[in-house]
Each structure stands twice: as structure tokens, then as C-alpha cells.
Amino acid sequence: MENTPKRLGKPTLDKDLDKLTRVEAATQFVSRGLIAPGIGFIFLALAMIVAGSYVIDQPGAAIVVAGAALAAYMAMNIGANDVANNVSPAVGSGALTMAAALVIAAIFETLGAVFAGGDVVSTISEGIVAPTSMPAATLVWAMLAALLAAAVWINVATWIGAPISTTHAIVGAVMGVGIAAAGPDSVNWRLMSGIATSWVVSPLLGGVVAAGTLYFIKETIIYRDDKIEAARRWVPVLIAIMSGSFAAYLVFSPLDHIMGLGLVACLLVGLAIGGLTYVVSVPVIARQSVGLENRNQSLRKLFRVPLIVSAALLSFAHGANDVANAIGPLAAIVHATRTMETGFDNVLPQWVMLIGALGISLGLLLYGPKLIDLVGKEITKLNPMRAYCVALSAAATVLLASAFGMPVSSTHIAVGSVFGVGLLREWYTKNSPRRLEYIRRRGGIVSPEDMEERNPYEIRRRRLVRRSHFMTIIAAWIVTVPVTAIVAAILFTILHALFG
């Protein structure tokens, strides 16, 4: 009998192919998680190459190249953590998709950093540590340590899902290296006490402004018999207030070094822009409201465009202001290695600015969605009207605080605003006479107690503000300055002992 080789049965072949498919899918899943870090490392390498090409013949070139890599790392972490606050309300409310928000934020962050980020050394030059308190060689190692400490802490905060102030991170790091290098007397403790005060003031101001705005919207629009008619009257006013606040904020803060206007002049500019916006918005809102049903879902459509514009403007302002957190220390390193003098050069190399601008945008695109989801969706449920309150609070609160000379954090304001909106919802649902009367007139539930009896689970769900996130975020805020200060001081001591 002729021997014939055994043939592989179809079931066995299918099983083997199935195993290969699962292995391939698992490999793709694992490799997908390495794409973002890989792109990040490529950007760091490019930053080092660009920096090296400009300083190759200058003294201290290796230190500048190392500083460029750390500045690029810091910028990416700023993009991953801080930029979430600008677009989270629009994403959480459904006014923007995640992809559209990332693209808009990346574009306007870059524009703000490149065209309005000239005051790049503001974080340091405001006097946290006197530059003349240490020699140039010491300053170089101090700035390297500050950059690394701040960037690592922001990276950790992003990983645990805590939106923090990147300005506070670099401020704490600079303070720490200042104490380690020149002693406690080198630190401007008055400024530091103001920053500590802002930990409390920023979120409270943001929450109060956002909650007050939402209360106004509920009282004047949402719980009115004719919502559409009320919207035609008040939505143009609300849009005008937001546009005026943004205009005054942009002129006062990120564009200050270009336009040089005082607070009163900035407020007048905001008033003029707000008035012009009101005139334009009245016919636009009237046209958009034609044919809309008399319900809350219809009202949300009227706030969509203002939210998109606010996300773009907040990103522009953030890019202009916070790019300094990444490239301010690098600018100090470049100046110190070139002149062997402490202080700051008014003429900033363009390549330094580009590292900060592109790094922030890249960090947002690679790692931003995690905190965008947390701030926009996981603390409390946002719709376009609530998100509008958060966006307005971000601009108005910074203006209000600046008028009193308070250093505040846009991150703390945004997160505080989200909590303020959520807590106002909880209070209003149970205590508002207008709401209860509105429901009673329509033959609905006549009291909060009846509402809870009918569906207690639904009421708890609708009133829920995620307290679990609250403690994580507050803890991260409180420890940011001390942690970055301690880590930066330790790193500086090591670097100075080895290379100083």
C-alpha cells in the first residue's frame, strides 16, 4: 500500500489561522501604544538637531542642545495637560468632535505662540528668583534642573488624570533651584504668596462666575414658557459679553507686549467689540431660531458657534502666554552660554520659539484627549449652554483677577468653572422656585421629593458631580509647587556637583 502524507484537516488549519490572527491583532494593539512615544522621541531628536545646527560653534553647545530637548519635552507635556482646558467645554457639550477640537487647538496654539508669544521669559523675569543672584554657569544648570523637574511632574499629573497649572509647575521648579543655588533670600516670597493665594482664588472665582452665568441662563431662558423668544432677546447679549470679555482679555494679556494698552483701554476695546458683536448677533440669532421647537434641545444649537470660537481664542491666548513655561528657561540658557552673563536677551532666536510652539501642539495631538475627556465629560455633564458658562468664566475671571493684580491659573479657573456649573445644577434642581413653578404649570412633578420618589436613581445620576475627581485634582494643585521645587533642588544639586 502506497504511503501518502497526512493532510492537515480544515478544522486544524482554521484554528492555526485563528491563532495567527489573534497574535497579529495583539501585536498591532501593543505597537499602537508605542506610536505616540515614538513620535515624541523623534520630535526631541529634531529639537536637538535644530538647536545644535545653530549653536555648533558657540561655547556651551552641548548644554544648549540638552536644554532644547528638555524644553521640547516640557512643551509636549504642556500640550498634553494644559490645553485640555481650552477645548474641553466644546468637546464635552458636543459642539466639537474630538478630532476637530484637536486640529483647532493645535493651529491656534501655534499661532498664539509664534505671533503673540514674544514675552517668552515672563515666568522667570517677573522676579521669582533674581537672575543676578547666581553666576551664569550656575544659572545654566539651575534652568536645566527646573525644566526637567517641571516636565516630569506635568507628565505624572497627566498620567494620573489631574489637570494642573503648568505655570505653577515651572514657578515651583525655579523657586526650588533658586533656593538651592542662592539661598531663600533670592526668592521673591511676596510673589510666591500671591501664587499660593491663587490656588484658592482661581477655582472659586471661576466657579462663581460660571455658576452665576448658568443661573442667569436658567432664569431668563430655559425655564420660560416661550424659550425661543427669550433666547432671541438674551442670547445676543450673552454672546456679546463673551466676545467683549475675550477681546479685552486677549488685548490685556497675550497681546499686551504688542499693543501696550492699559487695563482701562483694554476694557474699552472689549466694550466696543461686545457692542459690535451684539449688533451682528441679533439678526443672526433671529434667523437661526426660525422654526426651532420650544425646547431645550433647540436652544443648544444657538450656542454652538460661540463655543467653537471660544475654543479657538482660548487656545490662541494659551499658546501666547504659556509657551514661556517651556522656552523661558531655554532662552535663559541660550543667553547665559552665549554671553556668560545672567539675565535675559530681548532678541529671542526663532528656533527657540518654534520648539515651544510645535511641542505644545504635538503634545496636544498625541496625549491631549485623555484630559479633554476628563474635564469636558467626566466631572459633570455639559451641554452647549453649560459649556458656554465655562468658556465665558475663563476670560472674565482672568480679567477680573488681573484688575486686582492677582496671579491666577487658567487651569484652575476652567476646572473650578466646571465644578461650579455642576454644583449649581444640583442646587437649582432642588431649590429653584422658578423651575418648580415651571414644571407645575405643565402638570409635571410638583416637588423635588416627588421627583425622588418616582425615580431616585435617575435623580442621583442627573445631579451627580464626580467628587472622586475633586480630591485628585485638588491634591495635585496643592503639591505642584512644593513637589517641583524639591525635585528641581535635588536635580540641581546633583548636576552642579557633577558638572558645575
SVG drawing of the C-alpha trace seen along z (x, -y; Angstrom):
<svg xmlns="http://www.w3.org/2000/svg" viewBox="-51 -103 84 105">
<polyline fill="none" stroke="black" stroke-width="0.4" points="0.0,0.0 1.4,-3.3 2.2,-5.6 0.6,-9.0 1.4,-12.0 -1.2,-13.0 -3.1,-16.1 -3.9,-18.8 -7.6,-18.9 -9.6,-22.0 -10.6,-22.5 -6.9,-22.3 -5.9,-24.8 -8.7,-27.2 -7.6,-27.0 -4.0,-27.8 -5.0,-30.7 -7.2,-31.9 -4.3,-31.9 -2.1,-33.8 -4.9,-36.4 -5.1,-36.9 -1.3,-37.2 -1.3,-39.7 -4.1,-41.7 -2.3,-41.7 0.9,-42.8 -0.9,-45.7 -2.5,-46.7 0.8,-46.8 2.6,-48.6 -0.2,-51.2 0.6,-52.2 4.2,-52.9 3.4,-55.2 2.9,-58.3 6.1,-57.9 7.9,-57.2 6.7,-60.4 7.6,-62.2 11.2,-60.9 11.6,-61.9 10.5,-65.4 13.0,-65.6 15.7,-64.4 14.7,-67.0 14.8,-69.7 18.3,-68.7 19.4,-68.7 17.9,-72.1 19.5,-73.6 22.8,-72.0 22.9,-73.5 22.5,-77.0 25.0,-76.7 27.5,-74.3 30.4,-76.8 29.3,-78.5 30.6,-77.8 28.3,-75.5 26.7,-74.0 26.1,-70.6 24.3,-72.3 22.1,-74.3 21.2,-71.1 20.3,-69.3 18.2,-72.4 16.4,-72.2 15.5,-68.6 14.1,-69.4 12.2,-72.4 10.7,-70.2 9.7,-67.6 8.2,-70.4 6.3,-71.8 4.8,-68.5 3.7,-68.0 2.1,-71.4 0.1,-70.5 -1.0,-67.2 -2.1,-68.7 -2.9,-72.4 -4.5,-72.7 -7.3,-70.4 -8.9,-73.2 -9.4,-75.3 -11.4,-72.8 -12.9,-70.6 -16.2,-72.5 -16.8,-72.5 -16.0,-68.7 -17.9,-67.8 -21.0,-69.6 -20.9,-68.0 -20.3,-71.4 -17.0,-70.0 -15.8,-66.5 -12.5,-65.4 -10.7,-65.4 -11.9,-68.9 -11.0,-70.2 -7.5,-68.8 -7.0,-70.4 -8.4,-73.8 -6.4,-73.9 -3.2,-72.8 -3.5,-75.5 -4.4,-78.3 -1.8,-77.3 0.9,-77.5 -0.4,-80.9 -0.6,-82.3 2.9,-81.1 4.6,-82.3 2.8,-85.6 2.0,-86.7 4.4,-84.8 7.2,-87.4 7.2,-87.9 8.7,-84.4 10.6,-84.9 7.7,-86.3 7.5,-83.4 11.2,-83.9 11.7,-87.6 8.8,-88.6 11.1,-88.1 10.6,-84.6 14.3,-84.4 16.6,-87.3 18.8,-86.4 21.7,-88.3 21.7,-86.1 23.8,-83.4 26.7,-83.2 25.9,-82.4 27.4,-78.9 25.2,-78.2 22.1,-79.6 22.5,-77.2 22.4,-74.1 19.6,-75.7 17.4,-76.2 18.1,-72.6 17.1,-71.2 13.9,-73.4 12.9,-72.3 13.3,-68.6 11.6,-68.7 8.6,-70.7 8.2,-68.5 8.4,-65.2 5.7,-66.4 3.4,-67.5 3.9,-64.2 3.0,-62.4 -0.1,-64.6 -1.3,-63.9 -0.8,-60.1 -2.9,-60.1 -5.6,-62.4 -5.1,-65.6 -5.2,-68.9 -2.7,-71.2 -1.2,-74.6 1.9,-74.3 2.8,-77.8 2.8,-76.8 5.0,-73.8 7.7,-75.8 7.4,-78.6 7.9,-75.9 10.9,-74.5 12.5,-77.8 11.9,-78.6 13.5,-75.3 16.7,-75.8 16.9,-79.4 16.9,-78.3 19.4,-75.5 21.7,-77.8 21.5,-81.1 19.5,-80.6 16.0,-81.5 16.7,-85.3 16.9,-85.1 13.2,-84.2 10.5,-86.8 8.3,-85.5 5.7,-88.2 5.1,-86.9 5.1,-83.3 2.4,-84.1 0.3,-85.6 0.6,-82.4 -0.3,-80.3 -3.4,-82.5 -4.4,-81.9 -4.7,-78.2 -7.8,-79.1 -8.9,-82.3 -8.7,-80.9 -11.2,-78.0 -13.5,-79.9 -13.7,-82.9 -14.2,-80.6 -16.9,-78.5 -18.8,-81.6 -18.7,-83.3 -19.7,-80.1 -22.4,-79.3 -23.8,-82.8 -23.9,-82.8 -25.7,-79.5 -28.2,-80.7 -28.9,-83.7 -29.5,-81.5 -31.8,-79.2 -33.9,-82.1 -34.1,-84.1 -34.3,-81.5 -34.5,-77.8 -37.5,-78.0 -39.6,-80.4 -42.8,-79.5 -41.5,-80.8 -37.9,-79.7 -37.2,-80.7 -38.5,-84.3 -36.4,-84.5 -33.4,-83.2 -33.8,-85.8 -33.7,-88.5 -30.8,-87.2 -28.5,-85.0 -27.1,-88.0 -26.4,-89.7 -24.6,-86.6 -22.6,-86.3 -21.7,-90.0 -20.5,-89.6 -18.3,-86.7 -16.8,-88.3 -16.2,-91.6 -14.5,-89.6 -12.3,-87.7 -11.3,-90.8 -10.3,-92.6 -8.5,-89.5 -6.5,-89.0 -5.5,-92.7 -4.7,-92.8 -2.7,-89.6 -1.2,-87.8 -1.1,-90.8 0.0,-93.3 3.6,-93.4 2.5,-94.2 -0.3,-96.8 0.8,-98.1 -2.6,-99.2 -3.6,-99.7 -6.4,-98.0 -8.9,-100.8 -8.1,-100.9 -8.4,-97.1 -11.8,-97.3 -12.9,-100.0 -11.8,-97.8 -13.8,-94.9 -16.8,-97.1 -16.6,-98.2 -16.1,-94.6 -19.0,-93.4 -21.3,-96.2 -20.4,-95.4 -21.0,-91.7 -24.4,-92.4 -25.5,-94.3 -24.3,-91.5 -25.7,-88.7 -29.3,-90.0 -30.3,-89.2 -28.1,-86.1 -29.8,-84.6 -33.3,-85.6 -32.6,-83.8 -31.2,-80.7 -34.2,-80.5 -36.8,-80.4 -38.6,-77.1 -37.0,-75.8 -39.2,-73.9 -39.8,-75.3 -37.5,-73.0 -34.0,-72.9 -32.6,-70.9 -33.3,-73.8 -31.5,-76.3 -28.3,-74.3 -27.9,-75.0 -27.7,-78.7 -24.6,-78.3 -22.6,-76.0 -20.7,-78.7 -19.8,-80.8 -18.3,-77.7 -16.2,-76.9 -14.9,-80.5 -14.1,-80.4 -12.1,-77.2 -10.0,-78.8 -9.5,-82.1 -8.6,-80.3 -6.1,-78.2 -4.5,-81.3 -4.2,-83.0 -2.8,-79.9 -0.2,-79.5 0.9,-83.1 1.1,-83.0 2.2,-79.5 4.8,-78.9 7.1,-80.9 6.8,-78.0 8.8,-75.8 11.1,-78.2 11.7,-80.8 14.3,-78.7 15.8,-77.7 16.1,-81.4 18.0,-82.0 20.3,-79.1 21.0,-80.3 21.7,-83.8 23.9,-82.7 26.1,-80.3 26.5,-83.0 27.4,-85.9 28.4,-84.2 26.1,-86.7 22.9,-86.2 19.7,-87.9 17.7,-87.6 18.1,-88.6 15.3,-90.7 16.0,-89.2 14.8,-85.6 16.1,-83.1 13.2,-82.0 14.2,-78.3 13.6,-78.6 10.1,-79.8 9.3,-77.1 10.4,-74.4 7.9,-75.6 5.0,-76.2 5.3,-72.9 5.9,-71.0 2.7,-72.2 0.7,-71.3 2.3,-67.9 1.7,-67.1 -1.9,-68.0 -2.4,-65.8 -0.6,-62.8 -1.8,-62.9 -4.5,-65.6 -7.7,-63.5 -7.3,-61.9 -7.7,-65.2 -10.1,-66.7 -12.5,-63.8 -11.9,-64.2 -12.6,-67.9 -15.3,-68.0 -17.2,-64.8 -16.3,-63.1 -16.7,-65.8 -20.2,-66.7 -22.4,-66.5 -22.0,-69.6 -24.3,-70.8 -23.6,-73.9 -25.2,-76.3 -23.2,-75.0 -20.1,-74.9 -20.7,-78.5 -20.6,-79.4 -17.3,-77.7 -15.8,-79.4 -17.1,-82.9 -15.7,-82.3 -12.2,-81.6 -12.0,-85.0 -14.0,-87.1 -12.3,-85.7 -8.7,-86.3 -9.7,-89.9 -11.3,-90.4 -8.3,-88.9 -5.9,-90.9 -7.7,-94.1 -6.8,-93.4 -3.3,-92.3 -3.9,-88.6 -1.8,-85.9 -4.3,-83.3 -4.2,-80.0 -6.4,-79.4 -6.3,-75.7 -7.7,-76.3 -10.3,-78.7 -11.5,-76.2 -11.8,-73.2 -13.4,-75.4 -15.9,-76.6 -16.8,-73.0 -17.4,-72.2 -19.3,-75.4 -21.7,-74.6 -22.2,-71.1 -22.9,-72.2 -25.2,-74.9 -27.2,-72.3 -27.6,-70.2 -28.7,-73.2 -31.0,-74.6 -32.7,-71.3 -33.8,-71.1 -34.2,-74.7 -35.3,-76.9 -38.9,-78.2 -39.0,-79.2 -38.1,-75.7 -40.6,-74.1 -43.3,-76.5 -42.4,-75.9 -42.8,-72.1 -46.1,-72.6 -47.7,-74.6 -47.0,-71.8 -48.6,-69.2 -45.3,-67.6 -43.6,-66.7 -44.5,-69.3 -41.6,-69.0 -38.1,-67.5 -39.4,-65.0 -42.0,-63.7 -39.2,-63.5 -37.0,-61.4 -39.9,-59.1 -40.7,-58.5 -37.1,-57.7 -34.4,-58.2 -31.6,-56.6 -32.3,-59.0 -32.2,-62.0 -28.9,-61.0 -27.5,-60.4 -28.7,-63.8 -27.3,-65.6 -24.0,-63.9 -20.8,-65.8 -17.9,-63.5 -16.5,-64.1 -13.9,-61.4 -12.1,-63.6 -12.3,-66.6 -9.8,-65.2 -7.3,-64.0 -7.3,-67.4 -7.1,-69.4 -4.3,-67.3 -2.3,-67.7 -2.8,-71.5 -1.6,-71.8 1.5,-69.7 2.6,-71.1 4.8,-73.9 6.4,-72.1 7.0,-68.9 8.6,-70.6 10.6,-72.8 12.0,-69.8 12.7,-67.8 14.3,-70.7 16.5,-71.5 17.7,-67.8 18.4,-67.7 20.3,-71.0 22.4,-69.8 23.3,-66.6 24.0,-68.4 26.1,-71.2 28.1,-68.6 28.9,-66.6 29.4,-69.3 29.3,-72.7"/>
</svg>
